[in-house]
């Protein structure tokens, strides 16, 4: 399985990395740890270059997070809540998740956008309250891009260190994908509309 994923990411190239990283932040098909980690492995094998990989992954992360920011900034609470109540199951978002993330954002300030890049799940969810609070767009993009860049460097370096240990990488990738899919399926099954809570 790992060789298939490595080949798929290698064939997709930098544009594929950008698209996968954007989608990972909107709807997680594959965790960023897998995408950028395998990218790091490909860098160590000479099949990809560090800087283009980092730039593609970071732009992708920023675009994916900007989609959530834009939704919050444009739609606001009044239009967003009915959307989350109707479609939240497939996005695995419940309105109380948005309220909790918003409260955390308001308590801790705008720097949470930067620091959230290092926390799974929270890295995407924090973009919505930033938009709902109408955080300055330039500052949001700067904090998101900077945090994502640092996180992606760490993932690329971690993937590079696993060169020659593809069997170990296979277990790590398989575990991350299984964990992500398991968590997604669990949240879809457990999700209930507001009226049933």
N, C-alpha and C positions, 0 to 999 in steps of 0.2 A: 504494500500500500504506500509506503513512504517513497519508493522510487517513482510511483505514479504521480504523487503530489509534487515531488521535486521536478519531474519532467514537465508537469502542467505549468508550474510557476516559471520555470525556465523558458518554456515556449511562449507564455503570455508576455514576458518581457516587462519592461518598466511601466508601460501603459497598463498592462494587466495588474501589476502591483498597485498602481494608483487606483484603479477601479475597485479591486478587492479591498483595499484599505478604506476607501470611501464607503463601500457597501457594508463592511464590518461594523462601521459606526452607525449605520442606519438599521440594518437587519443582519445579525451576525451569521454569515454563511461559514466563516472560519475565523477563529480568533487571530488578532494581530500578532500574537506571540508565535503562531505557526507561520503566518505569511512572511514576517520579517526575519524570523529565525531561519527559515529555509532560504530566504534571500541571503542571509549571512553565510550559510553553508555554501551557496553558489558563489559568493564573493571569494571565499577561501579556496574554491576550486578554479577560480579564474574565469567563471562563466558569467559573472556580473561584476560591475564596478561599484565600489562603496558609495561614492558621492551621488551618482544617478539613482541608485537604489534608495538612499536616504532621502533625497529630494522627492522622488516619486511617492514613497511611503508617507512622508510627512505632508505633502500636498493632499494626498488621498485622505489621510486622517482629518486634516483641517476641513476639507470639503464635506466629509460625512458629518462632522460635528456642526459645521455651519448650517446644514440642512435643519437640524434640531433647533439651533439658535434662531434661524429665520422663521421657523414655524411659531416659536414662542413670541418673537418680536412682532410678527405680522398678524397672527391670529388672536393673540391675547387669551386671557383666561376664559372669556365668555364663549369664544368659538372653539377653543382647544379642548375644553372639558367634554363637550358632546362627542367630539372626534375620538378622544381617548376612551370614553365610555362605550362607543360603538366598535372601534377598531383595535382597542388596546390589547385584546387577546393575542392577536397575531404579532403585535410588536412587543408583547410581554410587558406592557406598561399599564399600571393601574393608577387612577388619579391620586391615591394616597402616596404613591411613589413620587409623583410630581410635587405634591405638597411638601413631603419630607425633604426632597432635594431643594425646593425653593426656600424652605425655612433654613436649611443648612447654608445655602448660598447667601441669604440675607444676614445670617448671624456671622458668618466667617468672612464675607467680603469677596471681591472680585478675584483675588488671588487663588480662590478655590478652582477656578477654571484652569489655571496652570498646574496646580498640584494634583488635580483629579486625573490628569493624563496618566498617572502612575497607578491608578486603581481600577481593576477590571469592573465592568458594568457602570461604575460611577463616572468613568471618563466620558461616556456618552450622555448619561442622564443629566449631568450638570449643565450641559449646553442649553437645555430647555428652560430652566429657571433663569439663566443668564439672558436669554431672549425675552422671557416674560418680564424681567426687571428692566428691559431696554438698556442693557449694558452697552457702552460705547462699542460700535462695531469694530473699529480699528484695534482697540484694546483687546476685545474678545479674540480677534484673529491673531494678534501678536502673542497673547498668552497661550492660545491653543497650539499655534505653530511651534512656539518655543518648547512647550512641554512635550508635544508629540515628537519633536526632533530628538530631544534628550532620550525619551523612552525608546525610540526607534534605534538610536545608536546602541543602547544597551542590548536590545534584541538582536541586532546585527552582530555585535561582538559575541553574544552568547551562542548564536548559530555558527559563527566562524570557529569557535572553540570546540564544536562538536564534529569538525571535519575528521573523517576517518572513523567515526563512531556512529555510522548510519543506523546500526541496530539499536543503539541507545536512543538516537533521535527518533527512530520509528516508534518506540514505546512512548516517548514524550509526546510526539505529535498525535498518536492514536489516543493517548489519555486526554489530551487537551480537547480534541475534537469530540470524543465521547462525553467528556464533562460538559462542554458547551451545548451539544445536542440534548443531553440528559436534562440540563438545567432549562433549556428552552421548552422541551416537551412537558416537563413538570409544571412550568409556569403557565403554559397553554391549558393544561388539564385543570389546574387549580384556579384559573382566572374565573371570576364571576362578575356579571354586570352589577352596577351600583345598586340596582333595585333589589338584587338577591342577597346583598351583604347584610 
